[in-house]
């Protein structure tokens, strides 16, 4: 066990002619820096799409390396070539079906011993592997010394030390991609008994496969049904004999095969790392590691979370974004300068009053739609995505996932769901799409319900913070109501929906100071996506509202909603904000902002309106995304349920405030 020799695989690949596109697949555990490397290699030439037949997204980008066109594929995170999750299955499908010319295996230098087992599997499978030992800067800061040339010699494949977040190692990676043909690698031997079992199966395999026959035999012995079907389809008459032989071997070693294989691979890895990695006599604990441990411990993690929320969401997004920036853009720029000028201009060139109303009237495309989108929504969304990108680039989100995992398990989710939940504070539509990364259908449905119900998007959140922060206690009442409803509905959903909560595991990237270029790129990309989505919808909403006004349908709709508004203690004018809210949640929040500016609502009504509107039926964009992800029936049921909970909660809250007089 643990013998190393260079050999040429029967699955060797000859470098493609210079005119062909070289296909490069990035593989590795989650949170090891694959996406950072992908962005560094591809720049802006990126397309993101679902892998055929799945809801898993795969990023593809184009680049040129030393005059050769390359397609870079960023595969979903995987821990082994024996798939468990849908993401791992998709990653292996790419390796099997797309036959990349280069497989870049990215791993974390701090966890070399644990992650190198997958490198063995990739090499054993006959794939053209280049190993990228990433996050070297953090490993060195901890006092670890890694002999990259010695590891390369033992593995027989190119090995590159890198810190891709700091651009270290990128030239070497590009050179390795350009020159590598995948023709040589080391061979790793198992115990005599296991090698005998493998040989009995491989000698029966005669078909043509992407993976080496030794890897196929091991996967079949691990009861990999997809590989078993692949072999059955390729082997024809021999398929039944192979299946029978595999079945016999599985039965013979039924009690310990997986453990034996794992221990043997660990032994090989241990042999590989002898002399390669040197640990310090006294391990240095960096400030980032201390901060990481504080972030995941409940006693210190919860206060850190509240500090982040207070300074990030409340002060930066709520006070600065929704207060200072909105006051300047909407209050000064639009109201005092732009709207009067554009109104005079349109009236000067358009003689028909009804057409003037379309552009510069009460619901005009420019005076309402553009003012809401640019003057109110844009500064709030910009500040939120900047805050979100800072937290993301610092490595805080995986720690937050660990911190809330125990609580989330109570509501049928795992800590993994914290990413779509936090992203929902930016845009619920985007977050609903991200729920596809959750492992089970049960988790995805619960997360979708909670996003539709109790997670306000950044623009809505910012406007509501700006509205309620002027009244002591109002913001606290709103926050406690949403938290209580989030937990109650989550607990009920976890009890009602069948299924088990899956196990949760997540790699922890290093905590570090965010990189300015990464933060700005992420913020700009999200802003671009969001603004390209909302501006057409705001214009469409203005046109529909204008049509509703000139046909008097809008007045009838407001009149029809008047009893509902009265039931929850709101003036009839509040119906306008709810109609706006159906087009977009943030549009409705901006409608509340207008009503408050006109002095039409007292603090009690503002809180009731804010709670009801936050819980109200998702906007059109989110509903369409729910339909795409969960199906029309589920999306409709969720929308009806959410509307019922919203107005029921608004009624109860209004009665409670009237009885207690807390505001």
FIVODREN-229816 format. One record per residue (C-alpha): residue in one letter; chain; y, x, z. Coordinates in steps of 0.5 Angstrom, whole numbers. Layout:
<recs>
> A_A_Y_X_Z
...
</recs>
This chain:
<recs>
> X_A_0_0_0
> X_A_7_3_-2
> X_A_5_7_-7
> X_A_11_9_-12
> X_A_10_11_-20
> X_A_14_10_-26
> X_A_11_6_-31
> X_A_12_2_-38
> X_A_11_-5_-37
> X_A_7_-9_-42
> X_A_13_-14_-42
> X_A_18_-8_-44
> X_A_24_-10_-48
> X_A_27_-6_-53
> X_A_35_-6_-53
> X_A_37_-11_-58
> X_A_41_-9_-64
> X_A_49_-8_-63
> X_A_51_-14_-67
> X_A_47_-19_-62
> X_A_50_-21_-56
> X_A_47_-18_-49
> X_A_45_-23_-44
> X_A_46_-21_-37
> X_A_44_-26_-31
> X_A_47_-25_-24
> X_A_41_-26_-19
> X_A_41_-26_-11
> X_A_42_-29_-4
> X_A_48_-34_-3
> X_A_54_-30_0
> X_A_53_-23_-3
> X_A_59_-23_-8
> X_A_55_-25_-14
> X_A_61_-29_-16
> X_A_66_-24_-15
> X_A_62_-19_-19
> X_A_62_-25_-24
> X_A_69_-26_-24
> X_A_71_-18_-25
> X_A_66_-18_-31
> X_A_68_-24_-35
> X_A_76_-25_-33
> X_A_78_-32_-35
> X_A_73_-33_-41
> X_A_69_-38_-36
> X_A_65_-44_-38
> X_A_62_-48_-32
> X_A_57_-54_-34
> X_A_50_-57_-31
> X_A_44_-54_-32
> X_A_40_-59_-37
> X_A_36_-64_-33
> X_A_39_-62_-26
> X_A_46_-63_-22
> X_A_46_-55_-21
> X_A_52_-52_-24
> X_A_52_-45_-28
> X_A_57_-41_-29
> X_A_57_-37_-36
> X_A_62_-32_-39
> X_A_64_-28_-44
> X_A_66_-20_-44
> X_A_65_-14_-48
> X_A_62_-8_-45
> X_A_63_-1_-49
> X_A_63_-5_-56
> X_A_58_-10_-55
> X_A_59_-17_-54
> X_A_55_-20_-47
> X_A_54_-27_-44
> X_A_54_-26_-37
> X_A_51_-32_-33
> X_A_52_-33_-25
> X_A_46_-36_-23
> X_A_45_-41_-16
> X_A_43_-37_-10
> X_A_36_-35_-9
> X_A_32_-32_-4
> X_A_25_-31_-7
> X_A_22_-32_-14
> X_A_18_-38_-11
> X_A_23_-43_-11
> X_A_24_-48_-5
> X_A_31_-51_-7
> X_A_33_-54_-13
> X_A_38_-48_-14
> X_A_33_-43_-13
> X_A_29_-47_-19
> X_A_35_-47_-23
> X_A_36_-39_-22
> X_A_28_-38_-24
> X_A_29_-43_-30
> X_A_34_-38_-33
> X_A_30_-32_-32
> X_A_24_-35_-35
> X_A_27_-39_-41
> X_A_33_-35_-43
> X_A_30_-28_-42
> X_A_36_-24_-40
> X_A_36_-17_-43
> X_A_39_-15_-36
> X_A_38_-18_-29
> X_A_43_-16_-24
> X_A_40_-16_-17
> X_A_46_-17_-12
> X_A_45_-16_-5
> X_A_48_-14_2
> X_A_48_-7_4
> X_A_48_-9_11
> X_A_42_-13_10
> X_A_38_-8_5
> X_A_31_-9_9
> X_A_31_-16_9
> X_A_34_-17_1
> X_A_30_-12_-2
> X_A_23_-16_-2
> X_A_26_-20_-7
> X_A_28_-14_-11
> X_A_20_-12_-11
> X_A_19_-19_-14
> X_A_24_-18_-19
> X_A_21_-11_-21
> X_A_14_-14_-20
> X_A_15_-19_-25
> X_A_17_-14_-31
> X_A_24_-16_-31
> X_A_30_-11_-33
> X_A_33_-10_-26
> X_A_39_-7_-24
> X_A_40_-7_-17
> X_A_47_-7_-14
> X_A_48_-6_-7
> X_A_54_-9_-5
> X_A_59_-10_1
> X_A_58_-2_2
> X_A_65_-2_5
> X_A_63_-6_11
> X_A_56_-2_11
> X_A_60_4_12
> X_A_65_1_17
> X_A_59_0_21
> X_A_56_7_21
> X_A_51_6_16
> X_A_49_11_11
> X_A_45_9_5
> X_A_42_14_0
> X_A_43_11_-7
> X_A_40_16_-11
> X_A_34_17_-7
> X_A_33_9_-7
> X_A_34_9_-15
> X_A_29_15_-15
> X_A_24_11_-11
> X_A_25_4_-15
> X_A_25_7_-22
> X_A_31_3_-24
> X_A_38_4_-24
> X_A_41_3_-17
> X_A_49_2_-16
> X_A_53_2_-9
> X_A_59_-3_-10
> X_A_64_-6_-6
> X_A_66_-11_-12
> X_A_71_-15_-8
> X_A_75_-8_-8
> X_A_73_-6_-15
> X_A_69_-1_-13
> X_A_63_1_-17
> X_A_65_-4_-23
> X_A_65_2_-28
> X_A_58_4_-26
> X_A_56_-3_-27
> X_A_59_-4_-34
> X_A_56_3_-36
> X_A_49_1_-33
> X_A_49_-6_-37
> X_A_51_-2_-43
> X_A_46_3_-43
> X_A_40_0_-40
> X_A_34_-3_-44
> X_A_29_-5_-38
> X_A_24_0_-40
> X_A_22_3_-34
> X_A_21_2_-27
> X_A_16_3_-21
> X_A_10_0_-19
> X_A_8_-3_-12
> X_A_1_-3_-10
> X_A_-2_-8_-4
> X_A_-8_-8_0
> X_A_-15_-7_-4
> X_A_-17_-14_-2
> X_A_-10_-17_-5
> X_A_-10_-13_-11
> X_A_-18_-15_-12
> X_A_-16_-22_-12
> X_A_-10_-21_-16
> X_A_-14_-17_-21
> X_A_-19_-23_-22
> X_A_-14_-28_-24
> X_A_-10_-23_-28
> X_A_-16_-21_-33
> X_A_-17_-29_-34
> X_A_-9_-29_-37
> X_A_-9_-28_-44
> X_A_-3_-32_-46
> X_A_4_-30_-48
> X_A_9_-30_-42
> X_A_16_-28_-40
> X_A_14_-26_-33
> X_A_8_-20_-32
> X_A_1_-23_-30
> X_A_1_-20_-23
> X_A_7_-24_-21
> X_A_4_-30_-24
> X_A_-2_-29_-21
> X_A_1_-28_-14
> X_A_6_-35_-15
> X_A_-1_-39_-17
> X_A_-4_-36_-10
> X_A_2_-39_-7
> X_A_1_-46_-10
> X_A_7_-45_-15
> X_A_6_-52_-19
> X_A_11_-50_-24
> X_A_7_-44_-26
> X_A_1_-47_-25
> X_A_3_-52_-31
> X_A_6_-46_-35
> X_A_-1_-43_-35
> X_A_-5_-49_-36
> X_A_-1_-50_-42
> X_A_-1_-43_-45
> X_A_-9_-42_-44
> X_A_-12_-48_-47
> X_A_-19_-48_-46
> X_A_-19_-42_-40
> X_A_-14_-46_-36
> X_A_-19_-50_-32
> X_A_-23_-44_-31
> X_A_-17_-40_-28
> X_A_-15_-46_-24
> X_A_-22_-46_-21
> X_A_-21_-39_-19
> X_A_-14_-40_-16
> X_A_-17_-45_-12
> X_A_-23_-41_-9
> X_A_-18_-36_-7
> X_A_-13_-40_-4
> X_A_-19_-43_0
> X_A_-22_-37_2
> X_A_-15_-34_5
> X_A_-12_-41_7
> X_A_-10_-39_14
> X_A_-6_-33_13
> X_A_-5_-31_5
> X_A_3_-32_6
> X_A_3_-28_12
> X_A_-1_-23_9
> X_A_3_-22_3
> X_A_10_-22_7
> X_A_7_-17_12
> X_A_5_-13_6
> X_A_12_-13_2
> X_A_15_-11_9
> X_A_11_-5_9
> X_A_13_-3_2
> X_A_20_-4_3
> X_A_20_0_10
> X_A_17_5_6
> X_A_22_5_0
> X_A_27_5_6
> X_A_25_12_9
> X_A_30_17_9
> X_A_34_12_5
> X_A_38_9_10
> X_A_41_12_17
> X_A_43_8_22
> X_A_48_11_27
> X_A_46_13_34
> X_A_51_8_37
> X_A_53_2_32
> X_A_60_1_31
> X_A_62_-6_32
> X_A_68_-8_28
> X_A_74_-13_29
> X_A_71_-17_23
> X_A_64_-17_27
> X_A_67_-19_33
> X_A_72_-25_30
> X_A_65_-27_26
> X_A_62_-28_33
> X_A_67_-31_36
> X_A_68_-36_30
> X_A_61_-39_31
> X_A_60_-39_38
> X_A_62_-46_41
> X_A_67_-44_47
> X_A_71_-39_42
> X_A_69_-42_35
> X_A_72_-49_37
> X_A_79_-47_39
> X_A_79_-42_33
> X_A_78_-48_29
> X_A_84_-52_32
> X_A_88_-46_31
> X_A_87_-46_24
> X_A_88_-53_23
> X_A_94_-53_27
> X_A_98_-48_23
> X_A_94_-49_17
> X_A_94_-56_16
> X_A_99_-59_20
> X_A_104_-53_20
> X_A_103_-51_13
> X_A_101_-57_9
> X_A_104_-62_13
> X_A_111_-59_16
> X_A_112_-54_10
> X_A_109_-57_4
> X_A_110_-65_6
> X_A_116_-64_9
> X_A_121_-58_7
> X_A_118_-58_0
> X_A_118_-65_-1
> X_A_124_-66_2
> X_A_127_-61_-3
> X_A_123_-63_-10
> X_A_123_-71_-9
> X_A_129_-72_-4
> X_A_134_-67_-7
> X_A_132_-65_-14
> X_A_129_-72_-17
> X_A_133_-77_-13
> X_A_140_-73_-13
> X_A_140_-70_-20
> X_A_134_-71_-25
> X_A_133_-78_-24
> X_A_140_-80_-25
> X_A_141_-76_-31
> X_A_134_-78_-34
> X_A_136_-85_-33
> X_A_143_-85_-36
> X_A_139_-81_-42
> X_A_134_-86_-43
> X_A_139_-92_-43
> X_A_143_-88_-48
> X_A_138_-87_-53
> X_A_134_-94_-52
> X_A_137_-100_-53
> X_A_132_-105_-50
> X_A_131_-106_-43
> X_A_124_-107_-43
> X_A_122_-100_-46
> X_A_128_-97_-41
> X_A_124_-100_-35
> X_A_117_-97_-38
> X_A_120_-90_-37
> X_A_126_-90_-32
> X_A_125_-97_-28
> X_A_122_-98_-22
> X_A_115_-96_-24
> X_A_117_-92_-30
> X_A_113_-86_-32
> X_A_119_-81_-31
> X_A_122_-84_-25
> X_A_116_-86_-21
> X_A_110_-83_-24
> X_A_113_-76_-25
> X_A_117_-76_-19
> X_A_110_-78_-15
> X_A_106_-72_-19
> X_A_111_-67_-18
> X_A_116_-68_-13
> X_A_111_-71_-7
> X_A_104_-69_-9
> X_A_105_-62_-13
> X_A_108_-58_-7
> X_A_102_-61_-2
> X_A_97_-60_-6
> X_A_99_-53_-8
> X_A_100_-51_0
> X_A_93_-54_2
> X_A_89_-50_-4
> X_A_93_-44_-2
> X_A_91_-45_5
> X_A_84_-47_3
> X_A_83_-40_-1
> X_A_85_-36_4
> X_A_80_-39_9
> X_A_75_-38_3
> X_A_76_-31_2
> X_A_76_-29_9
> X_A_69_-31_10
> X_A_71_-37_15
> X_A_67_-42_12
> X_A_60_-40_13
> X_A_62_-39_20
> X_A_65_-46_20
> X_A_58_-49_17
> X_A_54_-45_23
> X_A_59_-48_28
> X_A_59_-55_26
> X_A_51_-55_24
> X_A_49_-58_31
> X_A_54_-64_31
> X_A_53_-65_23
> X_A_45_-66_24
> X_A_47_-72_29
> X_A_50_-75_23
> X_A_44_-73_18
> X_A_47_-67_15
> X_A_47_-60_16
> X_A_52_-55_16
> X_A_52_-54_9
> X_A_56_-60_8
> X_A_62_-57_11
> X_A_64_-54_5
> X_A_64_-61_1
> X_A_68_-64_7
> X_A_73_-59_8
> X_A_74_-59_0
> X_A_75_-66_1
> X_A_81_-65_4
> X_A_84_-62_-2
> X_A_81_-67_-7
> X_A_75_-72_-6
> X_A_73_-73_-13
> X_A_72_-65_-13
> X_A_68_-65_-6
> X_A_64_-71_-9
> X_A_62_-67_-15
> X_A_60_-61_-10
> X_A_55_-66_-6
> X_A_50_-64_-11
> X_A_49_-57_-7
> X_A_46_-61_-1
> X_A_39_-60_-1
> X_A_36_-68_-1
> X_A_39_-74_-4
> X_A_39_-77_3
> X_A_44_-72_5
> X_A_48_-73_-2
> X_A_49_-80_0
> X_A_51_-80_7
> X_A_56_-74_5
> X_A_59_-79_-1
> X_A_60_-85_4
> X_A_64_-80_9
> X_A_68_-77_4
> X_A_70_-84_1
> X_A_71_-87_8
> X_A_74_-82_12
> X_A_76_-76_9
> X_A_84_-76_6
> X_A_85_-72_0
> X_A_91_-66_1
> X_A_96_-70_-2
> X_A_95_-76_2
> X_A_94_-72_8
> X_A_100_-69_8
> X_A_104_-75_6
> X_A_101_-79_12
> X_A_102_-72_17
> X_A_110_-73_15
> X_A_110_-80_16
> X_A_107_-80_23
> X_A_109_-74_26
> X_A_116_-77_27
> X_A_113_-82_32
> X_A_110_-79_38
> X_A_103_-81_39
> X_A_102_-84_32
> X_A_99_-78_29
> X_A_94_-77_35
> X_A_92_-85_34
> X_A_91_-84_27
> X_A_87_-77_28
> X_A_82_-80_33
> X_A_81_-87_29
> X_A_79_-83_23
> X_A_74_-78_28
> X_A_71_-84_31
> X_A_70_-88_25
> X_A_67_-81_21
> X_A_62_-80_27
> X_A_60_-88_28
> X_A_59_-89_21
> X_A_55_-82_20
> X_A_51_-84_26
> X_A_49_-90_23
> X_A_47_-88_16
> X_A_43_-82_19
> X_A_39_-88_23
> X_A_39_-93_17
> X_A_37_-88_12
> X_A_30_-85_11
> X_A_28_-78_11
> X_A_29_-72_15
> X_A_35_-67_16
> X_A_33_-61_12
> X_A_33_-54_16
> X_A_39_-50_15
> X_A_40_-43_13
> X_A_46_-39_10
> X_A_48_-32_9
> X_A_54_-29_13
> X_A_59_-25_8
> X_A_63_-20_12
> X_A_70_-23_15
> X_A_75_-19_12
> X_A_83_-20_10
> X_A_83_-24_4
> X_A_85_-21_-2
> X_A_92_-23_-5
> X_A_89_-23_-12
> X_A_83_-27_-11
> X_A_87_-32_-7
> X_A_92_-33_-12
> X_A_87_-34_-18
> X_A_83_-39_-14
> X_A_89_-43_-12
> X_A_92_-43_-19
> X_A_85_-45_-22
> X_A_84_-51_-17
> X_A_92_-53_-18
> X_A_91_-53_-26
> X_A_84_-57_-25
> X_A_88_-62_-20
> X_A_94_-63_-24
> X_A_91_-63_-31
> X_A_87_-69_-28
> X_A_92_-73_-24
> X_A_98_-73_-28
> X_A_95_-77_-34
> X_A_93_-82_-28
> X_A_100_-82_-25
> X_A_102_-84_-32
> X_A_97_-89_-34
> X_A_98_-92_-27
> X_A_106_-93_-28
> X_A_104_-96_-35
> X_A_99_-101_-32
> X_A_104_-102_-26
> X_A_110_-103_-32
> X_A_105_-108_-35
> X_A_104_-112_-29
> X_A_111_-113_-27
> X_A_113_-115_-34
> X_A_107_-120_-34
> X_A_108_-122_-27
> X_A_101_-120_-26
> X_A_103_-115_-21
> X_A_107_-120_-17
> X_A_101_-125_-17
> X_A_97_-119_-14
> X_A_102_-118_-9
> X_A_102_-125_-7
> X_A_95_-125_-7
> X_A_94_-119_-2
> X_A_100_-122_3
> X_A_95_-126_7
> X_A_91_-120_8
> X_A_97_-115_10
> X_A_99_-121_15
> X_A_92_-120_18
> X_A_93_-113_19
> X_A_100_-114_22
> X_A_103_-111_15
> X_A_109_-113_11
> X_A_107_-116_4
> X_A_111_-110_1
> X_A_105_-106_4
> X_A_101_-109_-1
> X_A_104_-105_-7
> X_A_102_-98_-3
> X_A_94_-101_-3
> X_A_95_-103_-11
> X_A_98_-96_-12
> X_A_92_-93_-7
> X_A_87_-96_-12
> X_A_89_-91_-18
> X_A_90_-85_-13
> X_A_89_-84_-6
> X_A_95_-80_-6
> X_A_99_-85_-10
> X_A_98_-90_-5
> X_A_100_-85_1
> X_A_107_-84_-3
> X_A_108_-91_-4
> X_A_108_-91_4
> X_A_113_-86_4
> X_A_117_-90_0
> X_A_117_-96_5
> X_A_118_-92_11
> X_A_124_-89_7
> X_A_127_-96_6
> X_A_126_-97_14
> X_A_121_-103_12
> X_A_115_-101_17
> X_A_115_-100_25
> X_A_111_-94_28
> X_A_105_-99_30
> X_A_105_-102_22
> X_A_105_-94_20
> X_A_99_-92_24
> X_A_95_-99_22
> X_A_97_-98_14
> X_A_96_-90_15
> X_A_89_-91_18
> X_A_87_-97_13
> X_A_89_-94_7
> X_A_86_-87_9
> X_A_79_-91_9
> X_A_81_-96_3
> X_A_76_-96_-3
> X_A_76_-89_-6
> X_A_81_-88_-12
> X_A_79_-89_-19
> X_A_77_-82_-21
> X_A_73_-81_-14
> X_A_70_-88_-16
> X_A_68_-85_-23
> X_A_65_-79_-20
> X_A_61_-83_-15
> X_A_58_-87_-21
> X_A_57_-80_-24
> X_A_53_-77_-18
> X_A_50_-83_-15
> X_A_49_-88_-20
> X_A_53_-95_-21
> X_A_50_-99_-16
> X_A_50_-94_-11
> X_A_58_-93_-12
> X_A_59_-100_-12
> X_A_56_-101_-6
> X_A_59_-95_-3
> X_A_66_-98_-5
> X_A_65_-105_-2
> X_A_62_-102_4
> X_A_68_-98_5
> X_A_73_-103_3
> X_A_70_-108_9
> X_A_70_-102_14
> X_A_78_-100_12
> X_A_81_-107_13
> X_A_76_-109_19
> X_A_78_-102_22
> X_A_86_-104_21
> X_A_85_-111_24
> X_A_82_-108_30
> X_A_87_-102_31
> X_A_93_-107_30
> X_A_90_-112_35
> X_A_89_-106_40
> X_A_96_-103_39
> X_A_99_-110_40
> X_A_95_-111_47
> X_A_96_-104_50
> X_A_103_-103_47
> X_A_101_-95_46
> X_A_106_-94_41
</recs>
